[in-house]
Amino acid sequence: MTCQPLLEVAGLDCGYGSRRVLEGVGFTIEPGEVVALLGPNGSGKSTLLKTLAHTLRPLAGRVTIEGRDSGSLGCVELAQRVAYVPQEEDVRFPFSAYEVVAMGRLARSGSLFDTPEDRTKSLEAMEQTDSSHLASRAITELSGGEKQRVLVARALAQGARMLLMDEPTSHLDVRHAVEFARLLARLSTLGYGVIAAVHDLTLAGRIAPRGMLLGSGRIVADGPMGDLLHSPSLDEVYGVTFRRFQGDHGTLLEAS
């Protein structure tokens, strides 16, 4: 018996109105796959993630989530299958960090108030992201890195198996970036699928066995991260020449 893919994308065009940012995108995410989405600013990483999360409507093509056409799913059904962590989220009200995480349970709970399961799942998610000590603090008072960990915890509390993350390490210090890599490795063993847009190419090699490189409005390369980091396509897409070094945890890159 073969496992059903968590996500299948075929002939997907993404953009805003008549302006197409990406065209003809196609790929599959299997349970347990962690993929780093790479590309320079403006290459369409955020646009693709928003389209997969249905915060943007596809301009063409098909997105299938756990065997269901995403366009046929209601808001609750979609939230039960896909969780999205935005690059930035403007939170204007001083909810506690715990309350923000617990909001992720709305797709799972039949109650307006926390059930014992909601509380357990929310606290577990905060523990996984090293944000338990922030539970009582107002989200508006947190640093960028602290807020980012809370938003990742909210996605985990949501209980979706497909996670879409836009620059989840952008505000993290070195320790928490390393812990994030370990978290993704654990989620992989539990059958989650993850697509994470990443700017730091060296970190991308540590957090994801597979990479997808965007450039010129399409997927330029998709395959093992080790191969992608050594590919001439990387230099062409970013418009620089990379020097490659082999470190203890994989390939290190330096632009010149």
Buried (B, 14 or more C-beta within 10 A) or exposed (E): EEEEBBBBBEEBBBBEEEEBBBBBBBBBBBBBBBBBBBBBEEBBBBBBBBBBBBEBEBBEBBBBBBEEEBEEBEEEBBBBBBBBBBBEEEBEEEBBBBBBBBBBBBBBBEEEEBEEEBBEBBBBBBEBBBBBEBBEBBBEEBEEBBBBBBBBBBBBBBBBBBBBBBBBBBBBEEEBBBBBBEBBBEBBEEEBBBBBBBBBBBBBBBBBBBBBBBBEBBBBBBEEBBEBBBBEEBEEBBEEEBEEEEEEEBBBBEEE
